[in-house]
C-alpha cells in the first residue's frame, strides 16, 4: 500500500471531523519550508519541516487546500520519546510516510546523525483534541541506520525520501531514498521493521545525474499502476547552488514495486523523466487531495530564502 492508496485507509480519521479553524498559524503565516508531505485522509495533508534542534517552530502541521489559499494548523508534539519527556526534539525531519492500514499513524525521518545525536525515525499518531487542536503522540522511536564512524552522516547518505508498505503477512517495509550529490549517486534502501529494529534488506543505486547535476533524491513516492498491488517508484531530484538559487528539479520514475503475500518484488529501471520544474527546489511529493481535479501528484518546496510552495502538477 502506498502514499497514494492510503487515502482510503486514512479517510476514517477525518470522516467524523470538520477540520477546525483553530488553532492555526497567524493569517498569512506558514512553515518556513516544506521538507516532506503525506496524505491525511482524502482532503488534508501532513507537512513536515526541517527545523533544527533549538528551533521553536512546529515540526509537523496539518494543511488544507481551499479556494482562499492553504491553511496550516500546527501539530503539537510535547514529547519526542515514548518514555523520556526530556528527549531532544526532532531535528531536520526530511521525510514522512503513512503506516499502511493504520490511519493517522506516520513515520517521520530525521536526515541522519549529527555529532552523535539524531538519526531517528518517529512513529507519530496524529489526532484532534477538542480543546488543544491537533496533537501528535510519539509511539515508537527507531534508528534506520547504525551510527557512522565520526558520529555524523555524510551529506550524500542522508535520508531525503521515504515510503512504507505492508505485505500480505502484515510485515512493514520502508523504502528510504538517500540524497546523493554531484559526486555520488543517490541510493534506494529497502528495510524491514522487526520490532524496534530496522533491518536492511537490499540497496540499489538511484542516479538522476543525467538530468541534473545535483542530488538524486529529495523525496520518494509510490504511485499505483493499473496492475493490482503494483506501484511505480518516483524520485524527485534537485540542485540548489546557493540559498538564492538557481534552483531546478526533476521527477523521474525509477522502478516498480509489487506487494506479495510474503514480501515484495522490486525492479529498478533506468530513470524515466516525468516532470522538469525549473526555478524551484522540490523537497516533497504526495498524492494530490481529491478536491483538486486534474492532478494526482503534488509537490512541496524548500527553496531556502524563498517562501515554501505547495503545487499540484498536471497529469501526464
N, C-alpha and C positions, 0 to 999 in steps of 0.2 A: 504494500500500500504506500502511496506517495503523498507528497505535499498536496498535489492536485486532487487526488481521490479521497483524501482525508476530509474534504468538505462534508461529506455525508456523515462521517463519524462525529464531526465536531458540531453539527447543527444543533444537537440537543443542549449544548452548553448555553446557547443564546436563544433557543426557541421560546423559552418562558420569560425572557427578559426583553424589555425595551431598553436599548443601550442608554445609560443615563447621561445627562448633560453635565454631571459633576462627579467627582472633582475633575477639573480639566485644566489644561495649560491656559495661561492668560491669552486673551484674544490676540491672534496673530503669532503666538509663540509656537515653537515646535522643538523637537530634539535637535541638538547641534549637528547630528549626522544620522544616517541610516546605514548600519553595518550588517543588518540581517532582517529578513521578513519571513513571516509564515502565516498561513491561513488560520483564522479563528472563527469557525463557523462559515457560512456562505457569504456573509456580508462584511466581516471585520477582518483586521489583520493585526498580528502581533509584530511590533517593531522593537529591535534591539539596537543599542548604540555601543560604541567602543570607549565609553567613559573609563578613565583610568582610576586607580585606587583611591585617591583623595577627593575625587570629584563628588559633588552632592547631586549631580544630575541623575534622574531615574535611568536605570539601565534598560528597563522594559516599559513599553507603552502599548495601549490598545488604540488602533487607528480606525476610524470610519471615514468613508469617502462619500461626499454628497455634492449637490449642485452648488452649494455655497463654500465649498472647499473641504479640506481634510480636517478632521478633529482628532486631536491626540489626547488620550486620557492616561496619566501615569499609573503604572502598576507598582504598588508599594511592596517591597520585599524587606522585611525587618531583620531577617537572619539568613545568612548565606551558608548555613550549615544545618545538618539535621539536629545536632546536639550541642553546638558551640555558639552561643549568642555573640561572642566576640570575634568570630571568624571574619577575615578580611573580605570586604565587599568585592564583588566580581570586578575584574579589571580587564578591559579590552575584549569584551564579547564581540566576536566576529561573525557568528552564525547561530541560527536556531532552527530546530526541526520538531515537528509534532510527533508524538508517540502514537503509532498506528493502533487504532482500536481503543484509545484512552483519551476521549475528548477533553480538551483543556489542559493536557499534560504535554510538556515540551522539554527537550534537552537544549540548553544554551551552552556554547563552547567558547571558552577563552582562547585567544590565538595561540598561546603556548606558555612556556615557563619564562619568568623574568627574575633574575638574581635569586634563584632557588624558590621563588613563590609562583603562584598562579598555576597554569597548566591544567585547569579543572574543566569539567562539564557538569552542569547542574540540571537535575530533573526538577522542573518547576510546575506546580499546579496553579493555574490562574483561574480565579473565580471572583464573583462580585459579592461584596458585603453591602447590606442596605444602608449603612451609615458611613463606612470607611471607603467606599468605592472599590476599585479594582485592587485586589491583593494577590500576591504570589507567595506560595509556600514551597520552600526547597525541601524535597522529599528524598533526594539522594545526591551524593557528590562522587563522581568517578574521575579517574585520570586516563584520558585516551592514550597517552604515551608515557614511557618512562622518562624521568628527568635526564636531560642530556649532560654530558661532561661540561663542566663550567657553569651549569645551572641556568642557562639562558638558551631558548630555542632560536636557531638561526632563522633569519627573516624568510628565506625561501622555503623553510619547512614548517612555517606557521599554518594553523588551521584557518581557512577562509570560508569554506563551504561545508554544508552537512545535509544529509537526508537520512531517513530511517525507514526500515521495512521490517515486517514480521513474516516469517514463513508459516506454512500450514501447521507446524508444531508450536507456534507461538514464540519462537526464538527471535530475539531482536538483533538486527544488524544495523550498524552505522556505515554510511558512505561518507568519508571525510575527504575534502579537497584541500591539498596543501598548495600554498601560494605559488611557488616558483619565482623566477626572476629573469632578467635578460640573459643571465649566465646559466641558469638552471631551469629545467622543465618543472612544471608542477607535478603533483602525484595524486592519484586516486587510491585511497586506502580503505579497504573493507574490513571491518572488525565486528566481532560478536560480543554481545554483553553476556557475561557469565557471572551472575550475582552482582557483586560490586567490582568485578574485574572486567576490563576491556581487552579482549584477546584478538590480536591481528590475524586475519585470515589470508589476505592477499593484497598485493600492492602493484600498481601499474603507472607507467609514465602518462602524464597528461600535459600535452605540449601544444599551446596555441601560438607559439612564436612565429609561425609562418604568416600570421595575420597581424600581429603587433609585437613589438619587441619589449614586452613588459612581463607582468605576472600572468600566469596561465590559468589561475583560478582566483576569483573574488567571491564566487558563490556557486553552489550546485543546486539543481532542481531535477526532479523526476516528473516526466510527462507521460500519461498513459497513451499507448498506441491503440490500434484497432484490435489487437490481439488480447485475449484475457490474461490478466496478471503480468503483462509486459509493459515496460516503460522505457522511453528514451531518456538518456542521461544528458543533461545540459550543463555546460560550464560557461560562466562569464569570465572574461579576461580584461585587463585594463592596463593603461600606462598613466603615470602621474609624474611628470618631470619635476614639478615643484608644487608648493601649496597654492600657486596661482595657475597651475597647468603648464603646458597644454594637456588636456585630458582626452582620452579616446578609449572606447570599449567595444568588445565584440561578444556575441553569444553564439556558441557552437554546440552541435550535437557531437558527443564524444564516445557514445556507446549505447548498448541496450542492456536491460536487466529484466530477467523473468523470475518471478517468485514461484518456488516449487513447494510441494508438500513438505519436503525436508530440505532446507537450504535454498539456494538460488542458482541461476545461471547468468553469468556476466560475460558480455562480449564487448571488448573495446574496439573502436574503429578509428580510422583516420578522421580528424576533426572536420565536420561539415559546417560551413558558415551559415548562420541563420539571420543574424542582425549585425549591422555596424552602427554604433551610436557615438558619433563624434561630439566632442565638447563636454562629455560627462564621464565621471568615474563611477561606473556601475559596481556597487558593492553587495547588492542583494537581488534575489529573484524569488518570486512567489506566484501562485495562481492568481489571476485577476478575480476580484469579487464578482459574484453572479449578477449584481446590479449594473455592471458595466458591460454593454454589448460590444461585440466585435473584437474582443481581446481574450486571450487565455493565459498570457504571461505578463507580469508587471515587474518593474524594476524600481530599486531604491538607490540613491546616490550618496556618496561621501566625497564630494568634490572639494575637500579641505577647507579653504577660506570662504567657500560659497555655501549658500543655504542648501539643505538637502532637498531632493526632488523625488516624489513618487509619481510614476508614469506608467499607465497601461500601454502595451505595444500592440500594434495591429496584427491580426492573424496572418501568417504566411503559409 
